[in-house]
Amino acid sequence: MPLGAASTELGAETGTRTRVARLILELGPSTASTLGERLGLTPAAVRRHLDHLVADGMVEVTEAHTRGRRGRGRPAKLFAITGAGRDAFVHGYDDLASSALRFLAEKAGGAAIAEFARRQVAELEGRYRPAVRDAPAEQRLRALADSLSADGYAASVREAPVPGGEQLCQHHCPVAHVAAEFPELCEAEVEAFARLLGTPVRRLATIAHGDGVCTTHVSPHDLGENPDRRPTAARHPLPADGGEGATTTQRPGGPS
């Protein structure tokens, strides 16, 4: 094979592999058949790409957890993005942002960090509000997820594992590395969700603190009936989907 043709084929393989990894990031843990259907790939092709991604440490394999009785046969394999895979999609200048926030905290204190976080989130909240407000009440959480996905958060909605409510799941966080040091960013975000949806919300898990997905429980009470009221954003223990407990948003080294 000529060198130029080999280079083109290698580039195409790499590009398709990136598409597979990005789709896993957006959808969360997925089966090979789901990925193949979404990308128009044959089962053999998608498995070849998945094998490479697993070997490179970008993707890991888990078993699907089914509720109720399990049917015959082996459990379906799920392919999930790893921390290294998520890092490959991180954008922005994390080191510069962290340094700037450390300087701000040193000069002006923690209150300045919280105010900065609220101002940053206010811009997103303003852009998301029309889409959430104009959606039917039962679709407002999905409208918020769609808006977040358009900004790179790869968000989805699923039923909560405990009776009542739903979970907003963000499979990607562009500022996860910065938020790990400055949890005020996460706190401001969840407060904005509560205002947009007009219902209490609870942050259960965050990518910034090592969880696979940022998970927020959304109360079903009065969802969307009055988006302009100011419900609280709580962080009380509730199981995240998959049995994970709540994740607090304390600054590393702070009180537990």
N, C-alpha and C positions, 0 to 999 in steps of 0.2 A: 504493500500500500504506500503511495507517495506520502512524503512527510506532511505536506499541506493538508491532504485528506485526513490523515491520522489526527492532526491537530484539531481539525474541524469536528471530527467525531468525538474526540475527548472533550471539547468544549460543550458539545451538545449533551453528552452524558453528565457533565458537571452541572449544567444548567437545569436538566431534568431532576437531578438529585436535590438541587437547591429547592426546586418547586415541591418535591415530596416533603422535605424537611419543613418548609414554610407551611404547608397544608397541615401537617401534624401540629405545628405550633398554633395554628388558627383553630383547628377543630378539637385539640386535646387528644388524649389517647385514642387511637383509631386502629381498625383492622386493615389488613392489606387489601381486602376486597373493597372496602369503603374508599380507600385512597386511590385504588385503580379506577374505580367508577368515576370519581370526581375529576381525575386527571386524564382519563381516556387512555390508560395504560393496560396492557395485558397483565394477567396475574404473574406470569414469569418475569416480565419487565419490572413491575413494581417491587417484587421480592428481591430482584437483583440489586435495585437501588437501596432497598431497606437493609440488605446484608452489608452493603458498603457503609451505610450510615451507622449501623450498629458497630461495625469494626472500627470506625473512626471515632466512636464515643459520642456521636451527635444524637443518637437515638438509643433507647433501651426497650427491652421486651418485657411485658408483664402479661398476666392472665386476666381476662375479663371476669369481674365479680358479678354474678347474677343473683338477683333476689328471688327467693322461692326455690322450687325444685329445679335442679339442673337436668337437662336432657342428656341423651346418650352422646358418647363421643368425647373427645378432648375439649377442654375450654378454649374459646377463641383467644388467639394471641393479640394483644394490643401493643401498638408501637407508640411510645411517648418520648417527647423531647427531653433531653438531659440538660443539666446546667450548662455544659459546654456548648450544646446546640443552641440554647437560648442566647448565650453570650455572643454567638456568631451573628445574631440578628440585632444586637443592641446598637442603637444609634446615639449620636451626641458625644459630647466631650465630658465623660463622667469625672475624670480626674480634675479637670478645670472647674466643673460645677461644684464638686466636693470641696475643693480648696477655697472657692469663693464663699461657700456657705460657712466653712470653718472660720474664715476671716470675719464674716458678718457676726457669727456667734461670739467670737472673741471680743469684738468691738462694741456690739450692741446687745448681746445676751440672747437667751433662748426665745424671748417674746418676739424679737425681730425675725427669727427663723419662722415662727408660726405665722406671723403677718405676711412674710414673703410667700409661704406656701399657699395661704388663702388667696393672695393676689394672683398667683400662677394658675390656680384652679378656677378662679373666677372667670378667666378668659374662656376656658373650655365650657364652663357652666353656661355662660352667655350664649355660646354657639349651639349647645345641645338643647337649650330650653325650648325653642320653637318646635323642634321635632318631637320632643317628649310631650309638650303641652298639646300639640295638635293631634296626637295619636289617640285612638280609643282607649279608655281607661285600662282595659285588660291587655293592651298592647304597649303601654308606656315603658315598661321595663325592657321589652324587646327593642323599642325605639332607642332607648339609651344604649343598649348593647350594640346596636348597629352604628350609632354615632361613635362609640368608643372604638369599634373595629376600624372605622374609617380613619381613625387617628393612630392605628397601629397597635391597639391593645388586644386584638384577637379575642373579643368578648362573645360570650354566649349565655343563654338562659336555660336553666333546668329546674325541675321540681326538687324541692328540698327533701332530704331523706327523712326528716321528721314531719309529722302532719302539719300542714299549713305553711304558706309562704313559698317563695321561690329563691333560687340562688343565682346571683350574677357572677359569672366566672370570667376572669381576665387571664388568658393563657400567656400573655406577654406584657411586660412592663418596661417601657423604654428607659425609665429612670430607676430601675431596681437597685443598682449599685449605690446610687446616691441616697435612695430612700432607706437602705439598710443602715446608714449612719444617721440620717435625718428623718425619723418616722413622722415628723410633722407633715411631710408631703402626703403620706398615706392617710393621716387623720383629716387633712383638709379635703382630700378626695371623697372620703366616705361621708363627710358632712355635706358636701355638694350633692351626692347621690340622694341623701335624705331630703334635701330641699327640692330637688328636681322631681322626685317621685311623690313627695307629700306624705311619706309614711316612715315609720322607724326602720332603720337598717342596722345590721350588726356585721362588722368585719370579723370573719372567722379565720382567715389564713392569708398570708402574703408571700409573694415570690421573694420580696426583699429579705424576709426572715427564713428563707430556705424551703418554703412550701412550693409544690409544683404549680399551683394556680392561686391567684388572688381571688378569694371567695367571699362574697358578701351576701348575707341572708337578708331578704326583703320581706317585711311583714305583709300579710295579705289585708290587714285592716285598713279600710278606706284608701286603698291603693289608687293614687291618681285623682281622687275626688277633689282635692284642694292643694294643687302643687305649690301654692304660695304660702301655706302655713309652714311652721318651722319645727318639724319633728326632730327628735334627738338622734344622734348617731352613736349607738352603743357598741361596747366591745365585751358583751357578756358571753360566757361559754355556751356554745351550741355546736353540735357535731357538723363538720363540713362533710360533703359527699365523700364517701370512702372511709368515714370514721375518724377523720382528723379532728383534733380539738381546736379551740380558739387560739388565735395567735395575737398576743399583745403587741403594742407598738411602742415599747419603751426604747429609748436610746441605749445602744450597747454600753454596758457598764452601769446602767441606772438600776433603780429598784425593780425587783421581779414581782 
